[in-house]
Amino acid sequence: KQWYQRRVRGPFASGPSTPATEEGGGPAPLEFNIPQDLANCIDKFKEFYSIEHSGRRLKFVFPLSSGTVGVNYTQRQYTVSMSAYQVATFLPFQEGEHLSREALQTASGLD
């Protein structure tokens, strides 16, 4: 975890929280657009995992994944835990305070 935290900065520096399951286990994943901030985090974690666990296969199970996001709201900072799907819906608000439902659907890929 320390290796990962030294190489990743930003909203996902604490690392992804993704439980491991057997192939085919767990809920069926929804198709969604992975935000670039989260994609960068996943790439760094894959790099870390390949170094630490040579020969093992890594599979992200997004329906069971969660993350912690720092939120600045009304001059206060909050730390919020949310699912990967909620992160995909939440991150587009970094671009502006007001988004239409259609813009959120396009950005997240969720219906």
C-alpha positions in Angstrom: 0.0 0.0 0.0 2.8 2.4 0.8 4.4 1.8 -2.7 1.1 2.6 -4.3 0.5 5.7 -2.2 4.0 7.1 -3.0 3.2 6.9 -6.8 -0.5 8.1 -6.9 -1.6 11.6 -6.0 -5.1 13.0 -6.2 -8.6 11.8 -5.2 -7.7 8.1 -5.3 -4.3 8.1 -3.5 -5.6 5.8 -0.7 -6.0 3.1 -3.3 -9.0 1.3 -4.7 -11.1 -0.9 -2.5 -12.0 -3.9 -4.7 -12.8 -7.2 -3.1 -11.6 -10.4 -4.9 -14.2 -12.9 -6.1 -14.0 -16.2 -8.0 -14.6 -16.0 -11.7 -18.3 -15.5 -12.4 -18.9 -14.7 -8.7 -20.7 -11.6 -7.5 -23.2 -9.3 -9.1 -23.2 -8.7 -12.8 -21.3 -5.6 -13.7 -22.9 -2.6 -15.4 -21.2 -1.1 -18.4 -20.0 2.4 -17.6 -17.3 5.0 -18.6 -14.4 4.9 -16.2 -13.4 8.5 -15.4 -9.9 9.4 -16.3 -8.9 10.1 -12.7 -10.1 6.6 -11.8 -8.5 5.0 -14.9 -5.1 6.5 -13.9 -5.5 5.0 -10.4 -6.4 1.6 -11.8 -3.3 1.7 -14.1 -1.0 2.5 -11.2 -2.6 -0.2 -9.1 -2.2 -2.8 -11.9 1.5 -1.8 -12.0 1.8 -2.2 -8.2 0.0 -5.5 -8.3 2.1 -7.0 -11.1 5.3 -6.1 -9.1 4.0 -7.5 -5.8 2.1 -10.6 -7.2 3.9 -11.9 -10.2 1.9 -14.4 -12.2 -1.4 -13.7 -10.5 -4.4 -12.4 -12.5 -6.1 -9.1 -11.4 -9.7 -8.5 -12.1 -11.7 -5.5 -10.9 -15.2 -6.2 -9.7 -16.8 -2.7 -10.0 -20.2 -3.6 -8.5 -18.4 -4.4 -5.2 -15.8 -1.6 -5.5 -15.8 1.6 -3.5 -13.6 4.7 -3.2 -13.0 7.6 -0.9 -13.3 11.1 -2.5 -12.4 14.4 -1.0 -15.2 17.0 -1.5 -14.8 20.8 -1.1 -18.2 22.3 -0.3 -19.0 25.6 1.3 -15.4 26.2 2.3 -15.2 22.9 4.2 -13.7 19.7 3.0 -15.6 16.4 3.4 -14.5 12.8 2.8 -17.1 10.7 1.2 -17.1 7.0 0.6 -19.0 5.9 -2.5 -19.3 3.1 -5.0 -17.4 3.1 -8.3 -20.6 3.9 -10.1 -21.2 6.9 -7.8 -17.7 8.1 -8.5 -18.3 7.9 -12.2 -21.4 10.1 -11.7 -19.8 12.4 -9.2 -16.5 13.3 -11.0 -18.1 15.2 -13.9 -19.1 17.9 -11.4 -15.4 18.9 -11.3 -16.1 20.6 -14.6 -19.1 22.6 -13.3 -21.8 22.9 -10.7 -24.7 22.3 -13.0 -25.1 19.3 -15.3 -28.1 18.0 -17.1 -29.2 14.4 -16.7 -28.2 13.8 -20.3 -24.7 15.2 -19.7 -24.3 12.9 -16.6 -25.5 9.9 -18.6 -23.0 10.7 -21.4 -20.1 11.2 -19.0 -20.8 8.2 -16.8 -22.2 5.8 -19.4 -24.9 4.8 -16.9 -28.6 4.9 -17.7 
